[in-house]
Amino acid sequence: MKTQAIATKLPTDLTKALDDVCKRLGLRKNFVIEAALREKIEDLLDAEDLQEAVREATGFRPWEEVKKGRNQENPK
């Protein structure tokens, strides 16, 4: 697999936490950062897919609208 370097600025406390956990667990920083980025990207794409599915769903109505309609049809 080809690799490419990226550069970014991170808060000092985050880089210290990364250094500490990698040293404590014997992990490589590259491994931890790559795994975290892959997981975050997957989460973002999943959230986007869910939002798109909700927008495209037939018959989707907000809960407030459903609840209001039920009260009007069957007042109890």
C-alpha positions in Angstrom: 0.0 0.0 0.0 1.3 3.4 -0.9 1.6 5.9 1.8 1.6 9.7 1.9 2.7 12.1 4.7 0.2 14.6 6.0 0.9 17.5 8.4 -1.5 19.0 10.8 -1.5 20.9 14.0 -3.0 19.3 17.1 -3.5 20.5 20.6 -0.6 19.8 22.9 -2.6 17.8 25.4 -3.8 15.5 22.6 -0.3 14.9 21.3 0.9 14.2 24.8 -2.0 11.8 25.4 -1.1 10.0 22.1 2.6 9.8 23.1 1.7 8.5 26.5 -0.8 5.8 25.4 1.5 4.6 22.6 4.5 4.3 25.0 2.3 2.6 27.6 0.8 0.1 25.2 3.7 -0.3 22.9 1.9 1.0 19.9 3.1 3.0 16.9 1.6 6.4 16.5 1.0 5.9 12.8 -1.1 2.8 13.6 -3.2 4.6 16.2 -3.8 7.7 14.0 -4.6 5.6 10.9 -7.1 3.5 12.8 -8.7 6.5 14.4 -9.1 8.3 11.1 -10.5 5.2 9.3 -13.1 4.8 12.1 -14.0 8.5 12.1 -14.4 8.6 8.3 -16.6 5.5 8.5 -18.8 7.1 11.2 -19.2 10.3 9.2 -20.2 8.4 6.1 -22.6 6.2 8.1 -24.2 9.3 9.6 -24.5 10.9 6.2 -26.1 7.7 4.7 -28.6 7.6 7.6 -29.6 11.2 7.1 -30.0 10.6 3.4 -32.2 7.5 4.0 -34.4 9.5 6.4 -34.8 12.3 3.8 -35.7 9.8 1.1 -38.0 7.5 3.2 -41.6 7.4 2.1 -44.0 8.4 4.7 -41.5 9.8 7.1 -43.0 12.4 9.4 -41.4 14.0 12.5 -42.6 12.5 15.8 -44.3 15.8 16.8 -46.4 15.7 13.7 -47.3 12.0 14.2 -48.2 12.6 17.8 -50.3 15.7 17.0 -52.2 13.8 14.3 -53.0 10.9 16.6 -54.4 13.2 19.3 -56.7 14.8 16.7 -58.0 11.5 15.4 -58.5 9.8 18.8 -58.8 12.5 21.5 -58.4 10.8 24.9 
